[in-house]
Amino acid sequence: MTTATRLFYFIIFLFCVNLGIAQVQQDDRMYEIIENSSADRIQSDIEKLVSFGTRHTLSDTVSTTRGIGAARRWIKAEFENISSDCGGCLEVKYQSGDVKPGESRRIPEGVHIVNVMAIKRGTVYPDRYIIMSGDIDSRVSNPLNATDDSPGANDNASGIAGVLEASRILSKYDFATSIIFVGLSGEEQGLFGGQIMAKEAKDKGWDIIGILNNDMIGNIHGIDGVIDNSTFRVFSQAAPPDENEQKRIWKRFYGGEVDGPSRQLARYVEKMTSQYMTNLRAIMIYRLDRFGRGGHHKPFNDAGFPGVRIMETHENYNMQHQDIRVEDGIAYGDVIDGVDFDYASKLTAVNAITLAGIAWAPKPPEGLMIGGAVQPSTRLKWDKSNDKHVKGYKIYWRDTTSPQWQYSRYVGNVSEFTLKGIVIDNYLFGVAAVSADGNESVVTYPSTLIPRR
């Protein structure tokens, strides 16, 4: 082989390497994060939460060993221990509010609701947040029964254990964007902890990318008889409930009915899972929550913030909201034997890499516009960021009937690009910002037309 031939192949090799970097963005730290998710630590945390007997919203708040008061103090202490291990990297605090008598049939005499929060402050965007939540409280068959044992092992000690474990893992890294780890209270009585947090966020103008609400991430034995530890569900609503008439008109003529911010956040969870996780698949459920039911991401959605619910694929209703008993040979009750800790660890890892990917990524593109009607190509234009954290931008597109982004092209650090030969009528489009380490923002969907020249 001649020297000229060797040089030619070397140039081709470099071209292919560079193309690969552009098309397949990867951050090897994600594998380290996944490996550090510990099933043993999650088991220990769930066992501790179950040991409080009941975590009902109306249960004892004074005892050091029983009730929701003891549980939330322990969660706060765990956050503080994690912060101590990382040199005080977490801001740990309570967040609270009162529910007055009569606001809910499940809170007849009123109650003081207390959330427990730990913030890993971002180095570039300290006032911008991605949130992971779980629910502290538990219940049995009677939603007003605050005294009987209500272990809530899967619903939702598994979610809280996941939040604690994710905070342990991610406390070892620095991020551009702030991450909030939070245990929310009052979920079983009416999503009150989420309402309190979402209202404060709205009132104070928090810049929230989204919330990953984890509610039941530990069961693999379904009521339908299926045993499944290889899939999980991501619930997301199509559009914000406060969407105005102008936006509805836009969607009617230009598309985007299934491209709201929560839906893009759900797609991000699926993308990270498919790219980095082994033998685990995210099932996208295009609905706010389970049929006729709700979770703690809903108050955030109601306030205009993106949010999704992450949970097991096959629920077991005999374990949910049940008095502990055996009837006709069937065991009822949310006890610890019903939790698969390895599965909970995997779903915790999904959360952790999603949080990390978003927190390491730049802000999503702003001012995204699209054009190309009666044209042979599609043109996209956005506001170019002055942030040196941005390496460039990546355009995504998909068939109008596809739930997920199918095609992509990295286009460099530009503010507009024309996809030649891609007819706008046949696809839906979006753009993500990309950092130098390969992490991408959540995709932005266009909401404005480029003026015709």
N, C-alpha and C positions, 0 to 999 in steps of 0.2 A: 504494500500500500504506500503510495507516494505521500510526501509531506503535505501537498495541496489537498489530497483526498482526506487525510487525517484532520486537517484544519476545517474542511467542509463539514465533516461529521461532528466535529466539536462545536461548531457554530449551530448546527441543527440541534445538538443536545442542549446547548444553552437556551435556545429558543423554546424547546419543549419544556424545559424546567421553568422558565419564566411564564409560559402559558399555563402551566400547572399551578403556579403560585397564584396567577390571576383568577383561574377558574375554580380551584378547590382550596378555599381558605381554610387553614387548619392551625390550631394552637395546641401544641403537645401538652401544655399544662392541664388541658381538660382531662387527659388520661390519668394524670396524677390526682386530680380532684376526685375522679370516679373511684380510683383505688383506695382513697383515704376515707370513703364512706364506710363506717363500721357497723355491721349488724349487731355486734356485741354491745357497743355503746347505746345503740337504739333500744335494744332489749332492756338494758339497765335503766334507761330513762322511762320506758313504758312501765316497767315494774314499779319504779318509784311513784309515778303518777297514779297507778292503780292502788298503791298502798294508802292513799289518802281516803279510801273508802268511797267517797262521793265527791264529785266536783260540780255538783249542781249549782247553778247561778244563785239560788236562794239558800244554799247550805251555809254551815258554820264559817265565819271569817276570823274567829278569835283563836280557835284551837291551833296548836302547833303541829298536830298530827292528822287531823281530819278536816275535810271540807275545802272549799275553793280558796279560802284565804290562805291556808297552809300551802296549797298547790301553787298559787301565784307567787308567794314569797320564795318558794323553792326554785321556781323558774327564773325569777329575778336573780337569785343567788347564783344559779348556774351561768346565766349571762355574765354576771360579774366575775365569776371564776375564769370564764373563757377570756374576758377582757383582760384580766390580770395576767394570763398566760401570754398575751400578745402585747404587753406593755401599755395597757389602757386604750386599746384601739377601738373599743366599742363604747358608745354612749348609751348607758342603760338607765331606763326610767319607767315609771308607771304613767299610764294615760287613763283618765277616768271621766265619768259622767254619770248623772243620775237619771233613772227611769222613774217617772212619777206614777203613783197609783192610778190605774185605769188606762194607761197607755198600752197595756197588753193584758189579755186574759190570763197569760201565763206569769204575770207579775202583779198579783192583786194588791200588794201593799207597797209597791215601789222597792227599788234596790239601787245600790251604788255599784256600777259596773266598772271593772278595772282591767285594762289591758296591760301587758308587759312587753316592752319594746327595747330592742338593741339596734343601734345605728352604726354601721361601718361607713364612716364619712369618706366621700370621694375626694381625690386629689385634684381633679380638673373641674368637675361639676358637683360641688359639695351640696348644692341645694336642689339636686335632681335625684329622683329615687326610683329604684326597682324594689318591690316588696315581696317577701315570702311570709305567708301566714299559716297558722293552725289554730284550732279552737281549744280553749282550756276546759270548758264546761262539759258535763255529761248529764245523762238523764236515764230514767227507767220508764216503765209503761205510762205511768201518770206523770205528765209534765210538771205537776205541782209538788211531786213527792221529792222533798229536799233532804230526807233523812235516811232512807234505805240505801243499802250498798248499790252504787252505780259506778262500776269500775271503768267503763268507757275505754277499754283497752285499744280497740281499733277506732272507735268513734268518740273522742278523737285524740287519744294519747299518741297514736301513731303519727298524726300530723304535727303535734307539738314536738315529739321526739325528732321528727325530721327537721323541723325548724332549728332546734338546738344543735343537731349534728351538722347541718349546713353552716351554721354560724361558727362552729368549731373549725371546720375545714377552711372556710373562706376568710376567717380572721387572720390566716397566715399570709394573705396576699394584699396588695394594694390595688385599688381600682380607681378609674377615672370618675365613675358615677357612684353615688352613695347607695348602699344596700340597707334595707330595713328588715330585720327579723322580728316578727311579732306574734305573741300569743293573744288571741282575741277572746273576749268573754261574752256571755249572754247569747250565744248562737242559737241554742235550743229554745230560748225564750222569745226569739224574734230578731236575730241578727243585730243585736244592739251594740256589741263591741265594734263591729264594722261600721255601723252608722256613726258612732262617736268619732272614730278615727277618720272616716271619710269627710265628716263635717268639718273637723279641724283642718284637714288638708285643703278643703275647698275654701274655708274662711281665710286661711293664711296663704293661699296661693301656691301650695306645693306643686312642683313640677314632677308629676308621677308618670313614669313610663308605663307602669302596670303593676298588677298584683297577681302573684301565683298563690291561689288559695288551696291548701292541702287539707282535704277532708276525707279521711279513711283511705290510707295508703298501705294497709297491712294485710288485707284478707285475700286469699287466693282460692278459697272454697266457696263457690257460688251457690245461691239458693236453687239455681237451675241444674245443679249437679256437676257443673264444669269446674275443673281445677286448672287454673291458669296463672302462671307466674311470668309470662312472657309478653303481656300487653298491659296497657293502662289507658284510661280515658282522659281526654282534655275537652272540657265543655267551654264553649264560647258563644256569645251572642253576636248577631250579624252587625247591628248598628247601635249606637248610643240611644238610650230612651228619650233624650232631649233633642234629637235630630230635628232640625227645622224644615219648613216647607221647601226652601231653596235647595237644600241638600237632597231632599226626596225627588225634586224635579231633575236635579243633576243625574241621579242614579237612574231615573226612568229613561233618559236619553243617552247617557254615556256609560252606564254600568257601574258596578261597585256595590251591588246589593249584599254581597257576602264578603265585603272587604273593609269592614269597620276596624277600628284600632284593636279591639279585643280579639277579633278573628286573626289579625296579623300577629298578635302576641302568641296565640295558639299555634299558628304556623311556625313560629320561631321555636317553640318547645319541640314540635315534631321534627324540625330540621336538625336541631342539636342532638336529639335522640337518635335519629337515623344516621347521623354522621359519626357520633362518638360512642354510642352504647352498643353492646353486643347482646344478641338474643333478647332484645326488648323493642317493642313497637308501640308507638303512640297512636291511639285510635281517636280521630277527630270526631267529636260529637257537635254538630252545628245546632246547638240549642243552649240557652242560658244555663240550664242545669237539667237534672233528671226530670222526667215528665211531671209537671205540676209541683215541683219541689224547688228549694232554693238553698244557697250557700253563702258564705261570708264574702264572696267576691261581688255579690249583687249590690250591696250598699255603695260600693265604689263605682260600679257601672251606673247606678242611679245618679251619682254625683258627677258623672261625665268622665270617669277614669277607666282606662282599659283594665280588664281583669278576667282571669280564667279560673276554672276549677280543675285540679288534678286529683285523680282518685283511681282506685282499683277498677278493673273491668267488670268483674262478677261479684255483686254484692250478696250478702247473706242477711236477709231481713230478720231471721231468727236471732241474730246477734245485735240488732239495732233497736234501741229504745225499748228494751224488754226487761221485765223483772227476771231475776235469776231463778230458774226453776226447771223442772223436767215434766213434760206433759205428753202422754201417749208415746213415750220413748224418745221424744225430741227435746234436746237441751236448748234452753233459751238463755240469753244474756250475753253481754259484750265482755267476755272474760279473756284473759291473756292467752289462753290456749288457742284462741281463734286468730292469733296474729302470726304471720310469717315474717320473721325479722330480716331475712335475706331480701325478700321482696320489698319491704319497707326501705331497706338500705339502697336498693336500686332506684326506687322512685325519689329518694332523697338526693341521690347522685344526679338524676335528671334535673331536679330543681337547682342544684348547686352549679352545674355547668351552664344552665340557662341564665341564672343570675350573673355568673362570671362573664359569659359571652356578652350580655347586654351591658354590664358594668364596665367592661374593658373596651367596648365599642364607642365610636363617636355618637353624637346626636344624630337622629334620623334627618334626612334631607328636608328642608323647609321650602315652601313656595313651589311645590311640584306642579308643573303644568304639562299638558299633553296636547298634541295636534297630529293631524294626518287624515282628516276626512277627505274622501275622494282623492287619495294620494296613494302611490305605490309603496310608501314607507311610513314609519311612525316616528315622530319627533317628541322628545322629552326634554324639559328644561326645568332647572331648579336653582335655588340660591346657593352659590358656592360658599362653603364655610371658610372662614379665616383661621379656623382652629388647626394648628400644626399636627394635631392628633389624627387628622383625616389624611389617609393615604390616597383615597380615591373613592369612586362610586361604582356600584354594581346594579345593572338593570335586570329586573326579573320580568318574565311574561309567561302566560299559560293559556291554554284553551279556555274558552268561556265556561265550559262545563266541568273543568277540572277543579277539585277542591284545593289542590296544592300547586305552588309554583313549580313549573316543569323545566323552564329554560332560563338561562342567565348569561350575562356578558359583563365582564369587568371592563370599564371604559376609561379608567384613569381619573386623574384629578381635574375634571372638567365640569362645566356647569350646564352643558346641554349635549345631546347626542341624537343622531338619527339612525334608527334601525332600518337599513335599506332592505327592501323586499319583504318586510314584515307589515302586512296590511292591518291597520288598526281595528277594522271591523271584526276580525277573527280571533282576537286575543284580549286579555286583560293585562295591565302593566303596573309595575311598581319599581321603586328605586331604594337601595340601601346604601348607607355610608360605610366605608371599610377603613379600619385602622391599620397601622403598619404591622401589627402582630397577627393580622388576618381575621380579627373579629369584626362582625357586621352588626349594624344597628337593626332594629326591627324595620321591616319594609314600610315605606310610605306609599300610599295610593294617591294618584293625582286627583285633584278636585277643582282644577281650573283649566280652561282652554287657552292654548297659546294663540294670541291674536294672529289672524292671517296677514301675511305680508302683502 
